[in-house]
Amino acid sequence: MENISDISIFAASAAAFAFAGLVFALRRNRALRLENERLAAERRDAEVSARERVAENEKLAAERRAANEKEARENLVRAHELELRLAKAEARERALAAEAEKLAAARERYEEKIRGVAGISVEKARADLLKSVAEDAAEEARAIRRGVLEKSEAEYANDARKLLITTMQRVAPRLNEELSSELVPIPAEEIKGRLIGREGRNIKSFEQTTGATLIIDDTPGSVLVSCFDPFRRQVAALALRRLIADGRIHPQSIEYYVEEARRETAANAVAVGTKVCDDLGVHDVAESVRELLGKLQFRLSVNQNTLAHSVETAQLAGTFAAELGLDVALAVRAGLFHDIGKAVDANNEDAHAIAGARALRLAGECREVVNAVESHHREVGHENIYGPLVMLADSISATRPGARAATREGYAERIAALEKIAKAFPGVTDAFAIQAGREVRVIVSSAEVSDAEARALAQKIRIDVEEKLTYPGKIKIVVIREFRAQEEAL
């Protein structure tokens, strides 16, 4: 029985192994079949892709052949057109050559006729003609030279002097009337005590607020406002009149009326500039320019009011223009605006001529006026005649006797000191103060002073002038080094 049981177990195990092998074989066959199907699908896809690539290559080849054929046709057309142009050009050249041959033949015939009639060659006829023209031109040049030399240099100087005298006579000169103080009337003597205040607090507050000095003395019916700044002096005088009219005089009212007077005085600049323009017949002036022009009434140059100086310069420039046949309105406009840069912000670092020209350019002034303003002190070159015209008028207005506070003796001493400082340096042969002492030209020896030393010399002279002289405005130092070679032919 045990053997039979073992055999049964063995048979069952064998059957189980056989079944398992059968299942494994079936699964493997199925996997192989699926793999074969996948490979077949990939093979089909590859064949489709290959056919598509072949079709694409054939399409590209067809397009390439079409493009080549089109380019070949276009090249043939261009070659044909070029051949036609070349043929036309050759035809023109042949026609021109034939025409040139005809002209040469005609010229030969005419020259032959000329030689037969005149009995001279063409070269001799050309030489005779040139000689005749040269003689005529030389005679004309001699006549012009004689005409120029007949009027001597003295006569030209005399004409210029007459023009200057005529112009200056037509502009009424005014003595310098700018003062540093203004008298303010008071209705009663008791006002003086109220102006001083307890322990002088009112007068101290007034002077600190206005920057002007209030002089209260025994002069009956008035007090004196003193200040070298015209703007501060006018503000102080106006505020003082308002305080006296109000009657309430204390530090708070002083500050109030001073601020009110300052605003009113500044706002009045446009009205002053407008009136000046109207009086001189200068029209179409921008408000910004009229405001700057009005502010010039508060500027002084050696105690000469800048606005009065500008008006006088405009009148002189206009008279010069009338005498010379130039545009009078343009000359008056340039002369009136020439110092307008002095009213620009005091922090501006540019020269007043450059600053004024910039302001006029922004306001839309014409190019002639702008250049005349920026060139009237030679910061830039002149582009028209009105620049030198304004320079001359400016110089006459500033340097005529009585125009400025400087005395003749003080002016002469300053000029002499300026030249003496320049001549004191080694290598300087001579020095000349020009432009009313606003420029000194220093002549140096080229053998003793090099170009680099000339620059250093200008700086040294500038330093000495700044340290030793007191002068208004600016002084330009120009060092001139010139080499001259001289020989005498015996």
Disulfide bonds with the S-S distance in Angstrom:
none
